[in-house]
Amino acid sequence: MKYSIREIIEKEAEAIRNIPLSNDFSGVVELIHHHVHELKGKLIISGMGKVGQIAENIATTFCSTGTPAIFLHPSEAQHGDLGIIQENDILLVISNSGKTREIIELIDLAKILYPSIPVIAITGNENPSFLNKLDYIILTGNPKEVCPLDLTPTTTTTVMTVIGDILVVMMMEKIKFTASEYAKRHHSGYLGDKSREQVKNLRKEPTHGATAKE
């Protein structure tokens, strides 16, 4: 084996540590908040191939934590799914190379439909082909893949997942998302039970300065 298990873990962990802190995460969160929570639009996230699976995961995580989001497949967008875009929506695209044909075309098509739609990109390329159409760019640090061929998306998708988590957590804090709101969105399963238990325990806690008897 080219790498030991420990080396693979360390290389991926190092890539996460090297996510550029110069990225304007706060600005991105503010823009998403404005369009989704103030203008009542939604967050549309898109990516191609394995990156698309990361995009879908980020979208569902946003949904479950109070920020309406949807995954839009960039190829299916050209066959009618583009119609999901509405006024006040915001587009987040993910492309490691910054040259993904389907993503370039999606941005162009979205801009034809709604010229003022804001676009954010998560990419490993400081100068993506669509740079002049972006409102914000979030750089991954362009880590080297742990794939022995340096081809299969491995480390890059790990970093993209973490960037998605950063945005989700920051948004949760901004909107003051609570366990009670979480429970409303998780009717079944372990997380649904856990969130309702948290709400129940919070209701049992005495208020500051009061005794349990009171």
Secondary structure, DSSP 8 states (H G I E B T S, - for coil): --S-HHHHHHHHHHHHHTS-TTS-HHHHHHHHHIIIIIS---EEEEE-THHHHHHHHHHHHHHHTT--EEE--TTGGGGTGGGG--TT-EEEEEESSS--HHHHHHHHHHHHH-TT--EEEEES-SS-TTGGG-SEEEE------SSTTS-SSSHHHHHHHHHHHHHHHHHHHHTT--HHHHHHH--SHHHHHHHHHHHHHHHHS--TT--S--
